[in-house]
């Protein structure tokens, strides 16, 4: 088992090096590999304890944990050096930093509204039946993700374009 975990970790470090030969990308790869190993360990622990947690609460907790863990990992993909990445992590785990909003309040309102609308549409089955038959073949999650992207593009159409990340190397 340890060899499988080592192979996962090392392969992700190599993927980090493949993106760019910088320490931040090695850390990013090691972080992703660690997440994969932790996921496998969690699966093994569930099997050995015969623990099955199913339902909406499990799904919501899994989504949130996965999203937060992945977002934290992307910090090292985008920072210029390790010091900047560690500084960002320090800020993220400091509760006093969250006293005042960092982004415009309209963005928080828009995000909250989209999240609330999504869960209302998923929880209430009659919302699914009211969808247009033209779009009914698309999974509801994908439809609402597309709606969220469309709203974002309409509201924030003046954003500055960025070059594709791989063309910068």
Secondary structure, 3 states (H helix, E strand, C coil): CHHHHHHHHHHHHHHHHHHCCCHHHHHHHHHHHHHHHHHHHHHHHHHHHCCCCCCHHHHHHHHHHHHHHHHHHHHHHHCCCHHHHHHHHHHHCCHHHHCCCCCCHHHHHHHHHHHHHHHHHHHCHHHHHCCCCCCCCCCHHHHHHHHHHHHHHHHCCCCCCCCCHHHHC
